[in-house]
């Protein structure tokens, strides 16, 4: 495996663990209430801007994943979509790049 693939894999792992650390801390303090968490993400203009920035980036990433998967028939790359929406772009994008850069037989 190339050094670049190791970097993508490492970034995907870090991009999964670091946000989840904060999500679990928030859930521990506030209970598992997704509605409350979404409301917290839009508590002021700064967080609302960041929220929509990430949502639009996630949608664009998913469009790219779907179009690339259709062309390359690299079906395993579709795993990056749930990673994007259940964890975040910080997990989904490097995971997609890792899966996309593997040799296709």
C-alpha positions in Angstrom: 0.0 0.0 0.0 1.3 3.4 -0.9 2.2 6.2 1.5 -0.6 8.3 0.2 -3.2 5.6 0.9 -1.8 5.3 4.5 -2.2 9.0 4.9 -5.8 8.9 3.7 -6.5 6.0 6.0 -4.9 7.8 9.0 -6.9 10.9 8.3 -10.1 8.9 8.0 -9.5 7.3 11.4 -8.6 10.6 13.0 -11.5 12.3 11.2 -13.8 9.6 12.8 -12.4 9.4 16.3 -12.0 13.1 17.0 -15.5 14.3 16.1 -17.0 11.2 17.8 -15.2 12.1 21.0 -17.1 15.4 21.1 -20.4 13.9 20.0 -20.2 11.3 22.8 -19.3 13.9 25.4 -22.3 16.0 24.2 -24.6 12.9 24.3 -23.4 12.1 27.8 -24.2 15.5 29.0 -27.5 16.0 27.2 -28.9 12.6 26.4 -29.3 11.0 23.0 -31.5 13.7 21.5 -30.6 14.4 17.9 -33.2 17.2 17.7 -31.5 19.1 20.5 -28.1 18.5 18.9 -29.2 19.9 15.6 -30.7 22.9 17.4 -27.3 23.4 19.2 -25.6 23.5 15.8 -27.8 26.4 14.8 -27.7 28.4 18.0 -26.3 31.5 16.4 -25.2 32.9 13.0 -21.7 31.5 13.3 -22.7 28.0 14.1 -25.5 28.1 11.5 -22.9 29.2 8.9 -20.6 26.4 9.8 -23.5 23.9 9.9 -24.6 24.8 6.3 -21.0 24.9 5.1 -20.6 21.3 6.3 -24.0 20.1 5.0 -23.3 21.5 1.5 -19.8 20.0 1.5 -21.3 16.6 2.5 -23.9 16.8 -0.3 -21.2 17.7 -2.9 -19.0 14.8 -1.6 -21.9 12.3 -2.0 -22.6 13.5 -5.5 -18.9 13.0 -6.3 -18.9 9.5 -4.7 -22.0 8.4 -6.6 -20.7 9.7 -9.9 -17.3 8.2 -9.5 -18.7 4.9 -8.3 -21.0 4.7 -11.3 -18.1 5.4 -13.7 -15.4 3.3 -12.0 -17.7 0.5 -10.7 -15.8 0.7 -7.4 -18.8 -0.2 -5.3 -16.9 -0.4 -2.0 -16.4 3.4 -2.2 -20.0 3.8 -1.4 -19.1 3.1 2.3 -17.9 6.7 2.4 -21.5 8.0 2.2 -22.7 6.6 5.6 -19.4 7.7 7.0 -20.1 11.2 5.8 -23.6 11.5 7.2 -23.1 9.5 10.4 -19.7 10.9 11.4 -18.9 13.8 9.1 -17.0 15.0 6.1 -13.8 14.7 8.1 -14.3 10.9 8.0 -16.1 10.4 4.7 -13.8 12.4 2.4 -10.5 10.7 3.4 -12.2 7.3 3.5 -13.5 7.9 -0.1 -10.0 8.9 -1.2 -8.5 5.8 0.5 -11.1 3.5 -1.2 -10.8 5.4 -4.5 -7.0 5.1 -4.7 -7.0 1.3 -4.3 -6.1 -0.7 -7.4 -9.2 -1.9 -9.2 -9.0 -5.4 -10.7 
